Amino acid sequence: METISQEEFDRYAAKWLHVLTKRSSGDLQQCFLGANEVRMPYVSFPIEHIGWLISTVGSHHIEARFLVMSDGNDQKDRFVLALYAVDARGIRISAYYLAKPPKPAQLGADNAADMNTVAEQVPHYMVKKWLEYWNEAGELTPEMFVNSYGLLQGYTFSVDDFMKPLFNSQPFGAQELRVGLGLHKYFSALHYSKPTYTFGLVLRLYKPATPGEAGAVETSSEPFYDMSTPCPPGF
């Protein structure tokens, strides 16, 4: 398990905002590339870690925040998602839990068909389109990480969005909660004549393939959860 201090969180959160405000979008493209230089379709948390997060006494909401950290292997800046619990007043009451990126084998060109298959399994057509927009976007631009309140710093989820997958994963095993990366397509009040694409997150429970199992693939029949609100506004 990897957790970070408040000082580290502040530094990595500031780095995320710095990447978004650069004139060139090159660093933004780079931070979403995985180990094989393929765009990350998701990040994940072991289901046990989600259990610890939800177990925090007084939890009212779960905050997901965007960070940029240097990769330990090649020292390149990478996008990282942090989760933490807040109380009814919006005060943090848990540690900062860091997501894990997809494994290199899951991001190779040979697995492109597998990622498409996973997208086909999404039970909600709207969510399927969000994931497709993300995977098919030719270039990520800072405008995709902005809403009418400013630069996107993260999302706020109801505790129930994390509680529901736990009911479907008892007893805890090798399951993981995947946070899919997507783009919402819509027509905003300001740009009503052309579509706006905005970065978003969706949650789903997955059961990783058993190591050594012939033809094994990682699948899920569970629904996606996306009842989040952006930050800003919010906590």
RODO-2510 file (C-alpha; in nm, 4 decimals, decimal comma):
residues 235
     n   res          X          Y          Z
     1     m     0,0000     0,0000     0,0000
     2     e     0,1257     0,3459    -0,0858
     3     t     0,0091     0,6533     0,0987
     4     i     0,1562     1,0027     0,1004
     5     s     0,1824     1,2943     0,3409
     6     q    -0,0031     1,6252     0,3175
     7     e     0,3160     1,7974     0,2039
     8     e     0,3663     1,5456    -0,0755
     9     f     0,0027     1,5693    -0,1800
    10     d     0,0213     1,9492    -0,2043
    11     r     0,3371     1,9278    -0,4139
    12     y     0,1979     1,6691    -0,6572
    13     a    -0,1383     1,8488    -0,6858
    14     a     0,0424     2,1734    -0,7708
    15     k     0,2406     1,9873    -1,0352
    16     w    -0,0838     1,8725    -1,1966
    17     l    -0,2072     2,2318    -1,2227
    18     h     0,1309     2,3377    -1,3601
    19     v     0,1061     2,0809    -1,6400
    20     l    -0,2398     2,2097    -1,7343
    21     t    -0,1252     2,5714    -1,7575
    22     k     0,1735     2,5100    -1,9850
    23     r     0,1524     2,6519    -2,3354
    24     s     0,2601     2,3226    -2,4877
    25     s     0,0451     2,0145    -2,4272
    26     g     0,3412     1,7780    -2,4623
    27     d     0,3758     1,7195    -2,0882
    28     l     0,0020     1,6577    -2,0619
    29     q     0,0248     1,3842    -2,3263
    30     q     0,3248     1,2302    -2,1535
    31     c     0,1775     1,2084    -1,8058
    32     f    -0,1059     0,9832    -1,9257
    33     l     0,1251     0,7356    -2,0990
    34     g     0,1842     0,4023    -1,9304
    35     a     0,4999     0,1960    -1,9132
    36     n     0,4735     0,0995    -2,2817
    37     e     0,4056     0,4572    -2,3911
    38     v     0,0379     0,3715    -2,4432
    39     r    -0,2339     0,5974    -2,3025
    40     m    -0,3676     0,4678    -1,9718
    41     p    -0,7316     0,3552    -1,9963
    42     y    -0,7706     0,3239    -1,6194
    43     v    -0,6000     0,3143    -1,2798
    44     s    -0,6876     0,0700    -1,0030
    45     f    -0,7045     0,0124    -0,6294
    46     p    -0,6976    -0,3280    -0,4538
    47     i    -1,0429    -0,3884    -0,3102
    48     e    -0,8893    -0,4260     0,0359
    49     h    -0,7638    -0,0674     0,0194
    50     i    -1,1135     0,0507    -0,0683
    51     g    -1,2372    -0,1385     0,2365
    52     w    -0,9917     0,0506     0,4550
    53     l    -1,0955     0,3795     0,2963
    54     i    -1,4662     0,3172     0,3547
    55     s    -1,3937     0,1994     0,7098
    56     t    -1,2701     0,5453     0,8069
    57     v    -1,5002     0,6530     1,0890
    58     g    -1,7097     0,9548     0,9928
    59     s    -1,6710     0,9192     0,6143
    60     h    -1,9251     1,1270     0,4233
    61     h    -1,7733     1,1584     0,0765
    62     i    -1,4774     1,0100    -0,1098
    63     e    -1,2555     1,2616    -0,2838
    64     a    -1,0595     1,1713    -0,5968
    65     r    -0,7782     1,4144    -0,6734
    66     f    -0,5465     1,4481    -0,9723
    67     l    -0,1720     1,4425    -0,9135
    68     v     0,1425     1,4322    -1,1234
    69     m     0,4360     1,2358    -0,9820
    70     s     0,7718     1,1228    -1,1166
    71     d     0,7767     0,7559    -1,2085
    72     g     1,0211     0,5593    -0,9964
    73     n     1,1675     0,3757    -1,2960
    74     d     1,2286     0,6351    -1,5647
    75     q     1,1644     0,9544    -1,3641
    76     k     0,9013     1,0668    -1,6143
    77     d     0,6025     1,2592    -1,4862
    78     r     0,2900     1,0414    -1,4648
    79     f    -0,0744     1,1039    -1,3826
    80     v    -0,1720     0,9533    -1,0466
    81     l    -0,5105     0,9408    -0,8781
    82     a    -0,5389     0,9836    -0,5007
    83     l    -0,8439     0,8897    -0,2935
    84     y    -0,9290     1,0075     0,0559
    85     a    -1,2331     1,0293     0,2811
    86     v    -1,3826     1,3515     0,4156
    87     d    -1,6428     1,4157     0,6840
    88     a    -1,9684     1,6099     0,6469
    89     r    -1,7757     1,9386     0,6675
    90     g    -1,5353     1,8402     0,3913
    91     i    -1,2398     1,7890     0,6259
    92     r    -1,0013     1,5077     0,5349
    93     i    -1,0154     1,2217     0,7849
    94     s    -0,8241     0,9439     0,6062
    95     a    -0,4835     0,8890     0,4537
    96     y    -0,4211     0,9674     0,0867
    97     y    -0,4377     0,6349    -0,1024
    98     l    -0,2606     0,6219    -0,4393
    99     a    -0,3869     0,4267    -0,7388
   100     k    -0,1778     0,1790    -0,9333
   101     p    -0,1301     0,2188    -1,3099
   102     p    -0,2097    -0,0702    -1,5458
   103     k     0,0586    -0,3347    -1,5712
   104     p     0,2867    -0,3061    -1,8774
   105     a     0,1454    -0,6265    -2,0262
   106     q    -0,2018    -0,4720    -2,0195
   107     l    -0,0954    -0,1707    -2,2244
   108     g     0,0972    -0,3290    -2,5100
   109     a    -0,0108    -0,3027    -2,8709
   110     d    -0,0930    -0,6743    -2,8656
   111     n    -0,3611    -0,6015    -2,6081
   112     a    -0,5419    -0,3352    -2,8077
   113     a    -0,8140    -0,5833    -2,8990
   114     d    -0,8508    -0,6841    -2,5354
   115     m    -0,9083    -0,3237    -2,4293
   116     n    -1,1767    -0,2896    -2,6956
   117     t    -1,3385    -0,6075    -2,5681
   118     v    -1,3493    -0,4644    -2,2176
   119     a    -1,5195    -0,1538    -2,3528
   120     e    -1,7802    -0,3729    -2,5248
   121     q    -1,8641    -0,5326    -2,1904
   122     v    -1,9722    -0,2016    -2,0371
   123     p    -2,3432    -0,2390    -1,9570
   124     h    -2,4221     0,1296    -2,0005
   125     y    -2,3960     0,2692    -2,3525
   126     m    -2,3180     0,6189    -2,2289
   127     v    -2,0208     0,5026    -2,0237
   128     k    -1,8982     0,2950    -2,3156
   129     k    -1,8896     0,6105    -2,5272
   130     w    -1,6983     0,8031    -2,2580
   131     l    -1,4280     0,5364    -2,2575
   132     e    -1,4157     0,5299    -2,6365
   133     y    -1,3775     0,9077    -2,6587
   134     w    -1,0788     0,8858    -2,4237
   135     n    -0,9069     0,5998    -2,6046
   136     e    -0,9680     0,7485    -2,9486
   137     a    -0,8751     1,1103    -2,8730
   138     g    -0,5829     1,2006    -3,0964
   139     e    -0,4468     1,4670    -2,8623
   140     l    -0,5270     1,5563    -2,5043
   141     t    -0,5665     1,9309    -2,4584
   142     p    -0,5902     2,1434    -2,1427
   143     e    -0,9466     2,2354    -2,2445
   144     m    -1,0479     1,8761    -2,1691
   145     f    -0,9567     1,9317    -1,8042
   146     v    -1,1502     2,2536    -1,7464
   147     n    -1,5094     2,3238    -1,6468
   148     s    -1,6984     2,6488    -1,5985
   149     y    -1,5393     2,6901    -1,2535
   150     g    -1,1767     2,6492    -1,3588
   151     l    -0,9128     2,3770    -1,3889
   152     l    -1,0308     2,0303    -1,2868
   153     q    -0,8590     1,9138    -0,9705
   154     g    -1,0650     1,5988    -0,9174
   155     y    -1,4103     1,4619    -0,8425
   156     t    -1,6243     1,4053    -0,5337
   157     f    -1,8044     1,0720    -0,4974
   158     s    -2,0746     0,9560    -0,2631
   159     v    -1,9586     0,6912    -0,0175
   160     d    -2,2266     0,4666    -0,1712
   161     d    -2,0409     0,4646    -0,5041
   162     f    -1,7570     0,2852    -0,3278
   163     m    -1,9728     0,0851    -0,0894
   164     k    -2,1742    -0,0927    -0,3594
   165     p    -1,8744    -0,2711    -0,5171
   166     l    -1,7726    -0,3962    -0,1717
   167     f    -2,1029    -0,5809    -0,1336
   168     n    -2,0281    -0,7658    -0,4577
   169     s    -1,6732    -0,8660    -0,3619
   170     q    -1,7201    -1,0545    -0,0349
   171     p    -1,5014    -1,2078     0,0842
   172     f    -1,2221    -0,9796    -0,0338
   173     g    -0,9912    -1,1557    -0,2757
   174     a    -0,7871    -1,0415    -0,5724
   175     q    -1,0586    -0,8074    -0,6957
   176     e    -0,9729    -0,4489    -0,7701
   177     l    -1,1699    -0,1323    -0,8177
   178     r    -1,0807     0,0165    -1,1526
   179     v    -1,1268     0,3849    -1,2132
   180     g    -1,1815     0,4223    -1,5850
   181     l    -1,0636     0,7386    -1,7589
   182     g    -1,3134     0,8887    -1,9987
   183     l    -1,4240     1,1984    -2,1832
   184     h    -1,7768     1,3351    -2,1456
   185     k    -1,9156     1,4783    -2,4697
   186     y    -2,1808     1,7493    -2,4371
   187     f    -2,2804     2,0978    -2,5506
   188     s    -2,2085     2,3636    -2,2888
   189     a    -2,3812     2,6958    -2,2252
   190     l    -2,0843     2,8884    -2,3658
   191     h    -1,9903     2,6613    -2,6568
   192     y    -2,3361     2,5602    -2,7705
   193     s    -2,2478     2,5198    -3,1401
   194     k    -1,9731     2,2586    -3,1005
   195     p    -1,9223     1,9663    -2,8625
   196     t    -1,7206     1,9997    -2,5440
   197     y    -1,5125     1,7083    -2,4158
   198     t    -1,4373     1,6981    -2,0432
   199     f    -1,2299     1,4456    -1,8488
   200     g    -1,4241     1,2205    -1,6128
   201     l    -1,3977     0,9065    -1,3990
   202     v    -1,6074     0,5909    -1,3717
   203     l    -1,5846     0,3099    -1,1152
   204     r    -1,6126    -0,0642    -1,1709
   205     l    -1,5210    -0,3825    -0,9869
   206     y    -1,2875    -0,6207    -1,1735
   207     k    -1,1523    -0,9651    -1,1053
   208     p    -0,7955    -0,9961    -1,2394
   209     a    -0,7125    -1,3023    -1,4458
   210     t    -0,5535    -1,5888    -1,2543
   211     p    -0,1759    -1,6024    -1,3249
   212     g    -0,0904    -1,8915    -1,5520
   213     e    -0,4499    -1,9564    -1,6533
   214     a    -0,4579    -2,0286    -2,0255
   215     g    -0,6577    -1,7730    -2,2222
   216     a    -0,7511    -1,5884    -1,9077
   217     v    -0,8833    -1,2357    -1,9449
   218     e    -0,9826    -0,9777    -1,6892
   219     t    -1,3564    -0,9290    -1,6997
   220     s    -1,6428    -0,7798    -1,5066
   221     s    -2,0189    -0,8112    -1,5183
   222     e    -2,0612    -0,5378    -1,2576
   223     p    -2,2165    -0,2008    -1,3433
   224     f    -2,0217     0,1216    -1,3615
   225     y    -2,0755     0,3893    -1,0976
   226     d    -2,0412     0,7562    -1,1851
   227     m    -2,2394     0,9830    -0,9558
   228     s    -1,9506     1,2225    -0,8994
   229     t    -1,9375     1,6008    -0,9013
   230     p    -1,6329     1,7945    -1,0215
   231     c    -1,3902     1,9944    -0,8121
   232     p    -1,4079     2,2891    -0,8414
   233     p    -1,6698     2,3574    -0,7111
   234     g    -1,6965     2,1414    -0,4019
   235     f    -1,4507     2,0486    -0,1293
***
